[in-house]
Amino acid sequence: MTLVTNNSCSVSPVNKDDMYKKYDLKKVINASGRMTILGVSTPRPEVADTVVDGLNAYFEMKDLVTKTGHYIAKLLDAENAVVVSCASAGIVQSVAALIIKDDRDLLFNLHSSDKPVPREIIVPKGHNVNFGAPIGTMIALGGGVVVEAGFANECKSEQIEALINPNTAAILYVKSHHCVQKSMLSVPQAVTVAHKHGIPLIVDAAAEEDLQAYYNMGADLVIYSGAKAIEGPTSGLVVGKDQLIEWVKQQSNGIGRPMKVGKESILGLTRAIELYMTDRHNESGADMVAKMTPFIQQLNRLNGVSAQVVWDGAGRDIARAEISFVEQVIGKTAVEIIALMKQGDTAVYFREYKANEGKVEVDVRAVSREQLSVIYQKISAIIAETILVNSILIDAEEVK
Ligand SMILES: *Cc1c(COP(=O)(O)O)cnc(C)c1O
Protein backbone atom coordinates (compact mmCIF):
# COMPACT_ATOMS: atom_id res chain seq x y z
CA MET A 1 0.00 0.00 0.00
CA THR A 2 1.25 3.42 -0.81
CA LEU A 3 1.15 5.98 1.90
CA VAL A 4 0.34 9.45 0.73
CA THR A 5 1.80 12.08 3.00
CA ASN A 6 1.17 15.71 2.62
CA ASN A 7 3.83 17.21 4.76
CA SER A 8 6.76 16.11 2.62
CA CYS A 9 5.40 17.74 -0.49
CA SER A 10 3.90 20.97 0.73
CA VAL A 11 2.17 23.14 -1.82
CA SER A 12 4.75 24.44 -4.21
CA PRO A 13 5.17 28.21 -4.05
CA VAL A 14 2.88 29.92 -6.49
CA ASN A 15 5.05 31.56 -9.08
CA LYS A 16 4.41 35.12 -10.10
CA ASP A 17 2.72 34.29 -13.38
CA ASP A 18 0.23 31.97 -11.65
CA MET A 19 -0.65 34.75 -9.23
CA TYR A 20 -1.56 37.09 -12.08
CA LYS A 21 -3.41 34.30 -13.90
CA LYS A 22 -5.24 32.89 -10.90
CA TYR A 23 -6.89 36.19 -9.97
CA ASP A 24 -6.93 37.69 -13.46
CA LEU A 25 -4.64 40.56 -12.48
CA LYS A 26 -2.96 43.01 -14.77
CA LYS A 27 0.86 43.06 -14.87
CA VAL A 28 2.38 46.34 -13.78
CA ILE A 29 5.50 48.24 -14.76
CA ASN A 30 5.97 50.58 -11.83
CA ALA A 31 7.60 53.77 -13.11
CA SER A 32 5.93 55.85 -10.42
CA GLY A 33 8.17 55.17 -7.42
CA ARG A 34 7.25 53.71 -4.04
CA MET A 35 3.51 53.88 -4.47
CA THR A 36 1.02 52.35 -2.07
CA ILE A 37 -1.51 51.88 -4.89
CA LEU A 38 0.95 49.54 -6.66
CA GLY A 39 2.30 47.62 -3.67
CA VAL A 40 5.13 50.02 -2.71
CA SER A 41 8.31 47.93 -3.15
CA THR A 42 9.66 44.40 -3.53
CA PRO A 43 11.84 43.48 -0.53
CA ARG A 44 15.03 41.55 -1.22
CA PRO A 45 15.17 37.76 -0.61
CA GLU A 46 16.91 38.01 2.80
CA VAL A 47 13.97 40.08 4.06
CA ALA A 48 11.39 37.70 2.58
CA ASP A 49 13.18 34.75 4.26
CA THR A 50 13.08 36.53 7.61
CA VAL A 51 9.35 37.14 7.18
CA VAL A 52 8.81 33.40 6.63
CA ASP A 53 10.99 32.49 9.63
CA GLY A 54 8.98 34.91 11.75
CA LEU A 55 5.67 33.46 10.61
CA ASN A 56 6.78 29.98 11.61
CA ALA A 57 7.62 30.69 15.24
CA TYR A 58 6.06 31.81 18.53
CA PHE A 59 7.41 34.65 20.63
CA GLU A 60 6.65 36.55 23.78
CA MET A 61 5.39 39.42 21.69
CA LYS A 62 6.17 42.14 24.23
CA ASP A 63 9.73 40.90 24.32
CA LEU A 64 9.91 40.82 20.52
CA VAL A 65 8.65 44.41 20.24
CA THR A 66 11.02 45.70 22.92
CA LYS A 67 14.15 43.87 21.84
CA THR A 68 13.82 44.49 18.11
CA GLY A 69 13.13 48.15 18.99
CA HIS A 70 16.35 48.33 21.00
CA TYR A 71 18.24 46.56 18.21
CA ILE A 72 16.99 49.09 15.64
CA ALA A 73 17.72 51.99 18.01
CA LYS A 74 21.29 50.76 18.36
CA LEU A 75 21.70 50.56 14.56
CA LEU A 76 20.43 54.14 14.27
CA ASP A 77 22.22 55.45 17.33
CA ALA A 78 18.92 56.58 18.84
CA GLU A 79 17.40 56.12 22.31
CA ASN A 80 14.58 53.81 21.31
CA ALA A 81 12.39 52.63 18.43
CA VAL A 82 9.30 50.56 17.73
CA VAL A 83 7.99 48.78 14.65
CA VAL A 84 4.37 49.66 13.86
CA SER A 85 1.97 48.50 11.13
CA CYS A 86 2.60 51.46 8.78
CA ALA A 87 3.68 55.09 8.91
CA SER A 88 0.07 56.27 9.20
CA ALA A 89 -0.33 54.09 12.29
CA GLY A 90 2.91 55.66 13.52
CA ILE A 91 1.39 59.15 13.21
CA VAL A 92 -1.85 58.11 14.92
CA GLN A 93 -0.09 56.39 17.83
CA SER A 94 2.51 59.13 18.24
CA VAL A 95 -0.23 61.73 18.56
CA ALA A 96 -2.14 59.50 21.00
CA ALA A 97 1.05 58.83 23.01
CA LEU A 98 1.73 62.53 23.52
CA ILE A 99 -1.86 63.22 24.58
CA ILE A 100 -2.24 60.18 26.87
CA LYS A 101 1.27 59.93 28.34
CA ASP A 102 0.95 57.86 31.58
CA ASP A 103 -2.81 58.28 32.01
CA ARG A 104 -4.35 54.75 32.05
CA ASP A 105 -7.89 56.11 31.98
CA LEU A 106 -7.15 58.12 28.81
CA LEU A 107 -5.43 55.10 27.27
CA PHE A 108 -8.74 53.22 27.47
CA ASN A 109 -11.04 56.18 26.78
CA LEU A 110 -9.07 58.41 24.42
CA HIS A 111 -12.04 59.56 22.36
CA SER A 112 -14.81 59.42 24.95
CA SER A 113 -12.95 61.15 27.77
CA ASP A 114 -13.49 64.86 28.29
CA LYS A 115 -10.52 65.15 30.62
CA PRO A 116 -8.93 68.55 29.99
CA VAL A 117 -5.53 67.47 28.66
CA PRO A 118 -3.60 69.20 25.85
CA ARG A 119 -4.77 67.84 22.49
CA GLU A 120 -3.78 70.50 19.99
CA ILE A 121 -1.31 69.42 17.30
CA ILE A 122 0.21 72.34 15.43
CA VAL A 123 0.90 71.59 11.74
CA PRO A 124 2.26 74.01 9.13
CA LYS A 125 -0.68 74.59 6.78
CA GLY A 126 1.41 73.55 3.76
CA HIS A 127 2.11 70.22 5.52
CA ASN A 128 -1.55 69.37 6.05
CA VAL A 129 -1.50 67.20 2.93
CA ASN A 130 -3.26 64.20 1.46
CA PHE A 131 -0.58 61.49 1.12
CA GLY A 132 -3.21 58.94 0.04
CA ALA A 133 -5.18 59.72 3.19
CA PRO A 134 -5.30 63.08 4.98
CA ILE A 135 -2.76 63.97 7.68
CA GLY A 136 -5.65 65.61 9.59
CA THR A 137 -7.57 62.33 9.74
CA MET A 138 -4.54 60.60 11.32
CA ILE A 139 -4.27 63.36 13.94
CA ALA A 140 -8.00 63.09 14.72
CA LEU A 141 -7.75 59.29 15.01
CA GLY A 142 -4.97 59.80 17.54
CA GLY A 143 -7.26 62.02 19.60
CA GLY A 144 -5.63 65.25 18.47
CA VAL A 145 -7.06 68.52 17.23
CA VAL A 146 -5.39 70.03 14.15
CA VAL A 147 -4.20 73.61 14.48
CA GLU A 148 -2.79 74.91 11.20
CA ALA A 149 0.08 77.39 11.31
CA GLY A 150 0.94 79.96 8.64
CA PHE A 151 -0.45 80.02 5.13
CA ALA A 152 -0.76 77.64 2.19
CA ASN A 153 2.57 78.93 0.85
CA GLU A 154 4.44 80.02 3.98
CA CYS A 155 5.18 78.97 7.54
CA LYS A 156 7.78 80.55 9.77
CA SER A 157 8.84 79.73 13.34
CA GLU A 158 6.98 82.81 14.61
CA GLN A 159 3.73 81.60 13.07
CA ILE A 160 4.03 78.33 14.97
CA GLU A 161 5.14 80.07 18.15
CA ALA A 162 2.11 82.37 18.07
CA LEU A 163 -0.19 79.33 18.32
CA ILE A 164 1.54 77.57 21.22
CA ASN A 165 -0.65 77.59 24.32
CA PRO A 166 -1.34 75.34 27.35
CA ASN A 167 -3.48 73.06 25.13
CA THR A 168 -0.63 72.34 22.70
CA ALA A 169 0.32 68.65 22.81
CA ALA A 170 2.85 68.53 19.96
CA ILE A 171 4.08 70.03 16.71
CA LEU A 172 3.93 67.82 13.61
CA TYR A 173 6.34 68.46 10.74
CA VAL A 174 5.76 66.53 7.50
CA LYS A 175 8.97 66.05 5.50
CA SER A 176 7.70 65.07 2.07
CA HIS A 177 7.54 65.95 -1.60
CA HIS A 178 3.76 66.16 -1.09
CA CYS A 179 4.25 69.32 0.99
CA VAL A 180 4.71 72.93 0.05
CA GLN A 181 8.50 73.40 0.04
CA LYS A 182 8.92 77.15 -0.36
CA SER A 183 8.99 79.57 2.56
CA MET A 184 8.78 76.69 5.05
CA LEU A 185 10.67 76.54 8.30
CA SER A 186 13.30 73.77 8.43
CA VAL A 187 13.28 70.78 10.79
CA PRO A 188 16.01 72.33 13.02
CA GLN A 189 13.93 75.54 13.23
CA ALA A 190 10.89 73.46 14.21
CA VAL A 191 12.99 71.71 16.87
CA THR A 192 14.13 75.06 18.26
CA VAL A 193 10.65 76.53 18.57
CA ALA A 194 9.19 73.29 20.01
CA HIS A 195 11.86 72.84 22.65
CA LYS A 196 11.90 76.51 23.62
CA HIS A 197 8.33 75.86 24.84
CA GLY A 198 8.92 72.34 26.15
CA ILE A 199 6.75 70.78 23.43
CA PRO A 200 7.67 67.58 21.56
CA LEU A 201 8.22 67.59 17.80
CA ILE A 202 6.96 64.71 15.66
CA VAL A 203 8.44 64.39 12.15
CA ASP A 204 6.57 62.37 9.55
CA ALA A 205 9.44 61.28 7.30
CA ALA A 206 7.49 58.37 5.79
CA ALA A 207 9.19 58.24 2.41
CA GLU A 208 12.54 59.74 3.41
CA GLU A 209 15.81 57.87 2.98
CA ASP A 210 17.84 59.06 5.95
CA LEU A 211 16.84 57.16 9.08
CA GLN A 212 19.03 59.28 11.36
CA ALA A 213 18.95 62.87 10.11
CA TYR A 214 15.77 64.16 11.75
CA TYR A 215 16.36 62.38 15.06
CA ASN A 216 19.87 63.82 15.09
CA MET A 217 18.43 67.29 14.42
CA GLY A 218 16.54 66.89 17.70
CA ALA A 219 13.08 65.63 16.68
CA ASP A 220 11.45 63.66 19.50
CA LEU A 221 9.59 61.10 17.37
CA VAL A 222 10.40 60.36 13.72
CA ILE A 223 8.16 58.16 11.60
CA TYR A 224 9.05 56.08 8.51
CA SER A 225 7.12 53.80 6.21
CA GLY A 226 8.67 50.32 6.22
CA ALA A 227 8.10 49.44 2.57
CA LYS A 228 9.14 52.74 0.98
CA ALA A 229 12.86 53.65 1.12
CA ILE A 230 13.72 50.80 3.52
CA GLU A 231 12.08 48.19 1.23
CA GLY A 232 10.75 46.13 4.12
CA PRO A 233 7.41 44.33 4.44
CA THR A 234 4.27 46.42 5.01
CA SER A 235 5.17 48.13 8.27
CA GLY A 236 6.29 51.39 9.82
CA LEU A 237 8.96 52.62 12.18
CA VAL A 238 8.89 55.16 14.97
CA VAL A 239 12.32 56.26 16.25
CA GLY A 240 12.67 58.59 19.20
CA LYS A 241 13.23 59.47 22.81
CA ASP A 242 12.91 56.55 25.18
CA GLN A 243 9.93 57.71 27.27
CA LEU A 244 7.95 58.78 24.21
CA ILE A 245 8.53 55.45 22.44
CA GLU A 246 7.30 53.65 25.59
CA TRP A 247 4.11 55.72 25.38
CA VAL A 248 3.75 54.84 21.68
CA LYS A 249 4.17 51.13 22.52
CA GLN A 250 1.42 51.15 25.13
CA GLN A 251 -1.09 52.18 22.44
CA SER A 252 -1.37 48.49 21.55
CA ASN A 253 -3.69 48.27 24.58
CA GLY A 254 -5.78 51.18 23.29
CA ILE A 255 -6.37 52.69 19.86
CA GLY A 256 -3.32 50.88 18.49
CA ARG A 257 -5.02 47.48 18.59
CA PRO A 258 -6.73 47.77 15.18
CA MET A 259 -3.29 48.68 13.81
CA LYS A 260 -1.66 45.52 15.17
CA VAL A 261 1.69 44.68 13.62
CA GLY A 262 2.53 41.00 13.06
CA LYS A 263 5.65 39.17 14.25
CA GLU A 264 6.62 38.62 10.59
CA SER A 265 6.58 42.36 9.86
CA ILE A 266 8.48 43.21 13.03
CA LEU A 267 11.24 40.76 12.16
CA GLY A 268 11.17 41.54 8.45
CA LEU A 269 11.47 45.29 8.95
CA THR A 270 14.23 44.90 11.53
CA ARG A 271 16.21 42.80 9.03
CA ALA A 272 15.48 45.29 6.23
CA ILE A 273 16.74 48.18 8.38
CA GLU A 274 19.87 46.23 9.24
CA LEU A 275 20.56 45.60 5.53
CA TYR A 276 19.67 49.20 4.69
CA MET A 277 22.19 50.53 7.22
CA THR A 278 25.02 48.07 6.58
CA ASP A 279 24.74 46.73 3.07
CA ARG A 280 22.89 49.26 1.03
CA HIS A 281 22.93 48.32 -2.59
CA ASN A 282 20.54 51.06 -3.56
CA GLU A 283 21.00 52.63 -6.94
CA SER A 284 22.47 56.12 -6.65
CA GLY A 285 20.99 59.04 -8.57
CA ALA A 286 23.95 58.77 -10.96
CA ASP A 287 23.14 55.08 -11.60
CA MET A 288 19.57 56.09 -12.41
CA VAL A 289 20.78 58.72 -14.88
CA ALA A 290 22.98 56.12 -16.59
CA LYS A 291 20.07 53.69 -16.82
CA MET A 292 17.63 56.20 -18.30
CA THR A 293 19.95 58.09 -20.69
CA PRO A 294 19.38 55.84 -23.77
CA PHE A 295 15.62 55.90 -23.03
CA ILE A 296 15.65 59.71 -22.92
CA GLN A 297 17.61 59.88 -26.19
CA GLN A 298 15.08 57.58 -27.88
CA LEU A 299 12.15 59.64 -26.64
CA ASN A 300 13.70 62.87 -27.89
CA ARG A 301 13.61 61.48 -31.42
CA LEU A 302 9.80 61.14 -31.27
CA ASN A 303 7.59 63.84 -32.74
CA GLY A 304 5.92 65.97 -30.07
CA VAL A 305 7.88 64.42 -27.20
CA SER A 306 10.77 65.78 -25.22
CA ALA A 307 12.49 64.21 -22.25
CA GLN A 308 15.13 65.23 -19.72
CA VAL A 309 16.60 64.25 -16.36
CA VAL A 310 15.05 65.96 -13.33
CA TRP A 311 16.04 65.58 -9.68
CA ASP A 312 13.75 64.78 -6.78
CA GLY A 313 11.80 67.79 -5.51
CA ALA A 314 12.32 66.80 -1.86
CA GLY A 315 16.12 66.71 -2.30
CA ARG A 316 16.61 62.91 -2.17
CA ASP A 317 19.26 61.27 -4.38
CA ILE A 318 16.68 60.23 -6.97
CA ALA A 319 16.85 61.16 -10.67
CA ARG A 320 13.81 60.77 -12.89
CA ALA A 321 13.02 61.20 -16.58
CA GLU A 322 10.55 64.01 -17.16
CA ILE A 323 8.61 63.54 -20.40
CA SER A 324 6.69 66.45 -21.96
CA PHE A 325 3.98 65.75 -24.50
CA VAL A 326 3.05 68.52 -26.94
CA GLU A 327 -0.72 68.23 -27.31
CA GLN A 328 -0.82 70.26 -30.55
CA VAL A 329 1.50 67.77 -32.26
CA ILE A 330 0.31 64.52 -30.70
CA GLY A 331 -3.39 65.31 -30.53
CA LYS A 332 -3.64 63.89 -27.02
CA THR A 333 -3.20 65.38 -23.59
CA ALA A 334 -0.80 63.93 -21.04
CA VAL A 335 -3.85 62.81 -19.05
CA GLU A 336 -5.10 60.81 -22.06
CA ILE A 337 -1.65 59.31 -22.64
CA ILE A 338 -1.42 58.31 -18.95
CA ALA A 339 -4.76 56.49 -19.28
CA LEU A 340 -3.66 54.70 -22.49
CA MET A 341 -0.41 53.57 -20.86
CA LYS A 342 -2.45 51.71 -18.23
CA GLN A 343 -4.38 49.74 -20.87
CA GLY A 344 -3.41 46.37 -22.34
CA ASP A 345 -1.84 43.31 -20.69
CA THR A 346 0.77 45.35 -18.88
CA ALA A 347 -0.12 48.64 -17.22
CA VAL A 348 2.59 51.30 -17.12
CA TYR A 349 2.31 53.75 -14.23
CA PHE A 350 4.08 57.12 -14.33
CA ARG A 351 4.29 59.82 -11.70
CA GLU A 352 1.28 61.92 -12.59
CA TYR A 353 1.60 65.00 -10.40
CA LYS A 354 2.39 67.29 -13.35
CA ALA A 355 -0.10 65.83 -15.84
CA ASN A 356 -1.99 69.14 -15.90
CA GLU A 357 1.21 70.77 -17.24
CA GLY A 358 1.51 68.15 -19.99
CA LYS A 359 4.29 66.26 -18.20
CA VAL A 360 4.89 62.92 -16.53
CA GLU A 361 7.88 61.59 -14.63
CA VAL A 362 9.42 58.15 -14.98
CA ASP A 363 10.91 56.79 -11.76
CA VAL A 364 13.32 54.04 -12.83
CA ARG A 365 14.15 52.51 -9.44
CA ALA A 366 11.81 49.56 -9.99
CA VAL A 367 12.15 49.47 -13.78
CA SER A 368 14.61 47.29 -15.67
CA ARG A 369 16.25 48.31 -18.95
CA GLU A 370 13.98 45.81 -20.74
CA GLN A 371 10.92 47.39 -19.16
CA LEU A 372 12.17 50.85 -20.22
CA SER A 373 12.12 49.63 -23.79
CA VAL A 374 8.55 48.32 -23.30
CA ILE A 375 7.61 51.78 -22.04
CA TYR A 376 9.27 53.41 -25.04
CA GLN A 377 7.46 51.11 -27.45
CA LYS A 378 4.13 51.77 -25.80
CA ILE A 379 4.63 55.55 -25.99
CA SER A 380 5.77 55.45 -29.60
CA ALA A 381 2.80 53.25 -30.56
CA ILE A 382 0.36 55.70 -28.96
CA ILE A 383 2.00 58.59 -30.80
CA ALA A 384 2.29 56.77 -34.14
CA GLU A 385 -1.39 55.90 -33.90
CA THR A 386 -2.54 59.49 -33.44
CA ILE A 387 -0.11 60.89 -35.98
CA LEU A 388 -1.34 58.26 -38.44
CA VAL A 389 -4.97 59.15 -37.71
CA ASN A 390 -4.13 62.86 -38.08
CA SER A 391 -2.43 62.33 -41.42
CA ILE A 392 -5.42 60.32 -42.68
CA LEU A 393 -7.67 63.18 -41.59
CA ILE A 394 -5.41 65.69 -43.30
CA ASP A 395 -5.40 63.56 -46.47
CA ALA A 396 -9.20 63.42 -46.32
CA GLU A 397 -9.29 67.21 -45.94
CA GLU A 398 -7.07 67.59 -49.00
CA VAL A 399 -9.27 65.30 -51.10
CA LYS A 400 -12.30 67.48 -50.44
C1 LIG B 1 3.41 57.22 2.46
C2 LIG B 1 3.25 58.32 3.45
C3 LIG B 1 2.56 58.12 4.64
C4 LIG B 1 1.87 56.82 4.95
O1 LIG B 1 2.73 55.73 5.02
P1 LIG B 1 2.09 54.28 5.21
O2 LIG B 1 3.24 53.44 5.65
O3 LIG B 1 1.55 53.88 3.87
O4 LIG B 1 1.02 54.39 6.22
C5 LIG B 1 2.49 59.16 5.54
N1 LIG B 1 3.05 60.34 5.29
C6 LIG B 1 3.72 60.59 4.14
C7 LIG B 1 4.34 61.93 3.92
C8 LIG B 1 3.85 59.58 3.18
O5 LIG B 1 4.53 59.81 2.04
The ligand as an SDF file (V2000), in Angstrom:
LIG
                    3D

 15 15  0  0  0  0  0  0  0  0999 V2000
    3.4090   57.2150    2.4590 C   0  0  0  0  0  0  0  0  0  0  0  0
    3.2450   58.3150    3.4450 C   0  0  0  0  0  0  0  0  0  0  0  0
    2.5600   58.1160    4.6350 C   0  0  0  0  0  0  0  0  0  0  0  0
    1.8710   56.8180    4.9540 C   0  0  0  0  0  0  0  0  0  0  0  0
    2.7260   55.7350    5.0210 O   0  0  0  0  0  0  0  0  0  0  0  0
    2.0930   54.2750    5.2070 P   0  0  0  0  0  0  0  0  0  0  0  0
    3.2350   53.4360    5.6480 O   0  0  0  0  0  0  0  0  0  0  0  0
    1.5480   53.8810    3.8680 O   0  0  0  0  0  0  0  0  0  0  0  0
    1.0210   54.3940    6.2200 O   0  0  0  0  0  0  0  0  0  0  0  0
    2.4870   59.1600    5.5420 C   0  0  0  0  0  0  0  0  0  0  0  0
    3.0510   60.3440    5.2860 N   0  0  0  0  0  0  0  0  0  0  0  0
    3.7200   60.5870    4.1380 C   0  0  0  0  0  0  0  0  0  0  0  0
    4.3420   61.9250    3.9230 C   0  0  0  0  0  0  0  0  0  0  0  0
    3.8460   59.5790    3.1770 C   0  0  0  0  0  0  0  0  0  0  0  0
    4.5270   59.8110    2.0410 O   0  0  0  0  0  0  0  0  0  0  0  0
  1  2  1  0
  2  3  1  0
  2 14  2  0
  3  4  1  0
  3 10  2  0
  4  5  1  0
  5  6  1  0
  6  7  2  0
  6  8  1  0
  6  9  1  0
 10 11  1  0
 11 12  2  0
 12 13  1  0
 12 14  1  0
 14 15  1  0
M  END
$$$$
